[in-house]
Amino acid sequence: MQEGAQSTEVNRTLKILSRPVLVLILFLLVFSVVQANQVAYENRAITHFNQLLAIASPYLREDERVMFRSRFAQISSRDDYAKLVTALTATCRAHKLITPEFSIW
């Protein structure tokens, strides 16, 4: 009988501990997915800028390329990025170059 009581107590303790552990695991899973999406978005934005700069480079002077790289390094908002990409896209379009569209997904 004593072994049965101990086993019941262990089961009860495991049930009490399992709920917080499951909540923690779920939180970590959601957090990881959000972080992975953020990193993927940032990588797509960086790749898009680099593609535009590579496409426009034959039509830019060296000091203009350096200026675009400097502006990219100083980006602190979505608006900064949009202005930079718009300027590069305008250079590409002025020379009738095909540019990729930036898509969030």
C-alpha positions as CSV (number, residue, x, y, z in Angstrom):
1,M,0.0,0.0,0.0
2,Q,2.8,2.4,0.8
3,E,4.3,2.1,-2.7
4,G,0.9,2.9,-4.2
5,A,0.6,6.1,-2.1
6,Q,4.1,7.1,-3.1
7,S,3.4,6.5,-6.7
8,T,0.2,8.6,-6.5
9,E,2.1,11.4,-4.8
10,V,4.8,11.3,-7.6
11,N,2.1,11.4,-10.3
12,R,0.4,14.4,-8.6
13,T,3.8,16.2,-8.3
14,L,4.5,15.5,-12.0
15,K,1.1,16.9,-13.0
16,I,1.7,20.0,-11.0
17,L,5.1,20.6,-12.5
18,S,4.2,19.6,-16.1
19,R,1.8,22.5,-16.6
20,P,4.4,25.3,-15.9
21,V,6.9,23.4,-18.0
22,L,4.5,23.1,-20.9
23,V,3.7,26.8,-20.7
24,L,7.5,27.6,-20.6
25,I,8.1,25.4,-23.7
26,L,5.2,27.0,-25.5
27,F,6.5,30.5,-24.7
28,L,10.0,29.5,-25.9
29,L,8.6,28.1,-29.1
30,V,6.5,31.2,-29.9
31,F,9.5,33.4,-29.1
32,S,11.8,31.4,-31.3
33,V,9.4,31.6,-34.2
34,V,9.0,35.3,-33.9
35,Q,12.8,35.8,-33.7
36,A,13.3,33.6,-36.7
37,N,10.8,35.6,-38.7
38,Q,12.5,38.9,-37.7
39,V,15.9,37.6,-38.7
40,A,14.5,36.4,-42.0
41,Y,12.9,39.8,-42.7
42,E,16.1,41.6,-41.9
43,N,18.1,39.3,-44.2
44,R,15.7,39.9,-47.1
45,A,16.0,43.7,-46.6
46,I,19.8,43.5,-46.6
47,T,19.8,41.2,-49.7
48,H,17.4,43.6,-51.5
49,F,19.6,46.6,-50.8
50,N,22.7,44.7,-52.0
51,Q,20.9,43.6,-55.2
52,L,19.9,47.1,-55.9
53,L,23.4,48.5,-55.3
54,A,24.9,45.8,-57.5
55,I,22.5,46.5,-60.3
56,A,23.0,50.3,-60.1
57,S,26.8,50.1,-59.5
58,P,27.9,50.5,-63.2
59,Y,26.0,53.8,-63.3
60,L,27.3,55.1,-60.0
61,R,30.5,56.9,-59.2
62,E,32.7,55.5,-56.5
63,D,31.8,58.3,-54.1
64,E,28.1,57.6,-54.7
65,R,28.5,53.9,-53.9
66,V,30.4,54.8,-50.7
67,M,27.6,57.3,-49.8
68,F,24.9,54.6,-50.4
69,R,26.8,52.1,-48.2
70,S,27.2,54.8,-45.5
71,R,23.5,55.7,-45.6
72,F,22.7,51.9,-45.3
73,A,25.0,51.6,-42.2
74,Q,23.2,54.5,-40.6
75,I,19.6,53.2,-41.1
76,S,17.6,53.6,-37.9
77,S,14.0,53.4,-39.2
78,R,11.8,51.9,-41.8
79,D,11.6,55.4,-43.4
80,D,15.4,55.6,-43.7
81,Y,15.5,52.2,-45.5
82,A,12.6,53.2,-47.8
83,K,14.3,56.5,-48.8
84,L,17.6,54.7,-49.6
85,V,15.9,52.0,-51.6
86,T,13.8,54.6,-53.5
87,A,17.0,56.5,-54.4
88,L,18.7,53.3,-55.7
89,T,15.6,52.2,-57.6
90,A,15.4,55.6,-59.2
91,T,18.9,55.3,-60.5
92,C,18.2,51.9,-61.8
93,R,15.0,53.0,-63.5
94,A,16.7,56.0,-65.1
95,H,19.0,53.5,-66.9
96,K,16.1,51.2,-67.7
97,L,17.4,48.4,-65.5
98,I,15.1,45.7,-64.1
99,T,15.0,45.8,-60.3
100,P,13.6,43.2,-57.9
101,E,10.6,44.1,-55.7
102,F,11.1,43.7,-52.0
103,S,8.5,41.4,-50.6
104,I,8.0,40.8,-46.9
105,W,7.4,37.1,-47.4
